Amino acid sequence: MRELSEMWITDVYQYQETGRFKRLQIPLFGGTVPAGFPSPADDYMEMKLDLNELCIQHPVATFFMRVQGLSMTGAGIQPGDLLVVDRALEAQDGSIVIALVDGEFTVKRLRKDRANRIVLQAENPDFPPIVIKEGMYFEVWGVVVSTIHFFSQNSPLLPKAAKQIR
C-alpha cells in the first residue's frame, strides 16, 4: 500500500477502520462565498466535486511540483504551494509555465516581447525577467493549470522551508 504522503498528491482519500483508503468526492456547495460581509449559507449542495476531475485534464501528462522562492508571488503563487502542471497543454503568450532554462527548472509567465523574443517574466518586481537568447537551452516543460495553497502552518503536507518563510 502507498504511504499517505504519496496518496494526497494525486487523489483525496478517506482512511477507513478497515485500514484501507477510499477515494472521496468532495461536496461543492451551491452558491458563492462572500469575501465581504457574511450572508446566510445556502441549504443545499450543488453536486459532488472530484478534485482530480477539476484540476487534471490529462492524467498521464499531469504532475505536481512544489514551489520554492518568491518570484511569482504577484500571481498568487507562494513558497510551499503545489503547482498542478499539465505537459499536454500548449503554452500561449501569458501562460504560467514550468520552463527548463540551461538545465534548471523555473516557474514564470511566458511572454513574447516586441522583438518577438521569448521572455520568462517573474510576477515580483524584485526578480528580473529572463530573456531567452541564442545559445541558451530553453524548453517549456509544462503549463501551470492551478495551484494548491496551504493556509494552515500545521499541515504535515507543507514543507518546513515554506513554514519558515511565511
Long-range contacts (C-beta under 8 A, 24 or more apart in sequence): 5-156, 5-157, 8-157, 9-64, 9-82, 10-52, 10-64, 11-51, 11-52, 12-51, 12-52, 25-49, 25-50, 26-50, 26-51, 55-84, 55-145, 55-146, 56-84, 56-86, 57-86, 57-88, 57-89, 57-145, 58-86, 58-87, 58-88, 58-89, 60-88, 61-86, 61-87, 61-88, 61-142, 62-86, 62-87, 62-88, 62-145, 63-87, 63-142, 64-148, 65-98, 65-105, 65-107, 66-159, 67-107, 67-147, 67-162, 68-161, 70-124, 70-126, 70-127, 70-165, 71-106, 71-107, 71-108, 71-122, 71-123, 71-124, 71-126, 71-127, 72-96, 72-107, 72-108, 72-109, 72-122, 72-123, 72-124, 73-123, 73-124, 74-122, 74-123, 74-124, 74-125, 75-109, 75-123, 76-147, 76-149, 77-107, 77-123, 77-144, 77-147, 78-149, 78-162, 78-166, 79-161, 79-162, 79-165, 79-166, 80-150, 80-158, 80-159, 80-161, 80-162, 80-163, 80-165, 80-166, 81-147, 81-148, 81-149, 81-150, 81-162, 82-147, 82-148, 83-107, 83-144, 83-146, 83-147, 83-148, 84-144, 84-145, 84-146, 84-147, 84-148, 85-141, 85-142, 85-143, 85-144, 85-145, 86-142, 86-143, 86-145, 87-141, 87-142, 87-143, 89-142, 89-143, 89-145, 90-143, 91-140, 91-143, 95-143, 95-144, 96-143, 96-144, 97-140, 97-141, 97-142, 97-143, 97-144, 98-140, 98-141, 98-142, 98-143, 98-144, 99-138, 99-139, 99-140, 99-141, 100-137, 100-138, 100-139, 100-141, 101-130, 101-132, 101-136, 101-137, 101-138, 102-136, 102-137, 102-138, 103-137, 105-141, 106-130, 107-144, 110-140
